[in-house]
Amino acid sequence: MPTFYAYLQGEQGEFPDQTPGDYRLASFVGVIGSDQLVTGPIFDTANVDDLHEVLMLVGLRYDEMQPIRRDDGAATRFAWTGFEPILAINPEIVFALNEPAAGDFLLDLKNAAEMIRAIRPNGQGGCVFEIVEPQQA
């Protein structure tokens, strides 16, 4: 079952481990040129189509993301986008998603982007997306 972990949940401690068989879409929000990105919401799902829908709404494509192999052997993909497509997300748009947790992820990501923009209004803000592909059990 797809699961969404809220932006502020990361402030309270660790996110749960990724379930074998699930993709994990992690987000990191910040300003270009700053020394740190803030952990945004996380979305876990076994259905790659859920990821395609989320990425489409922020102007990204799964197959165009940069593939990387981490030291622990996990396959990941990365992409960056500015705040504009994220800030354009609204309840009417996410209502059309097949998975409600995906909509919750996007609305929470928008809240995170709004908070970062309020803190650093003159910065070029954006979001890094990392997809960790399913691990074998």
HUFENBEL-V381691 format. One record per helix or strand of 2 or more residues. SS is the DSSP state (A for helix, B for strand). FROM is the first residue (numbers start at 0). LEN is the number of residues. If there is no record, write none. Layout:
BEGIN
[[SS,FROM,LEN] [SS,FROM,LEN]]
END
This chain:
BEGIN
[[B,2,3] [A,6,6] [B,22,9] [B,37,8] [A,47,10] [A,61,3] [B,65,4] [B,74,8] [A,82,5] [A,90,4] [A,99,20] [B,124,8]]
END
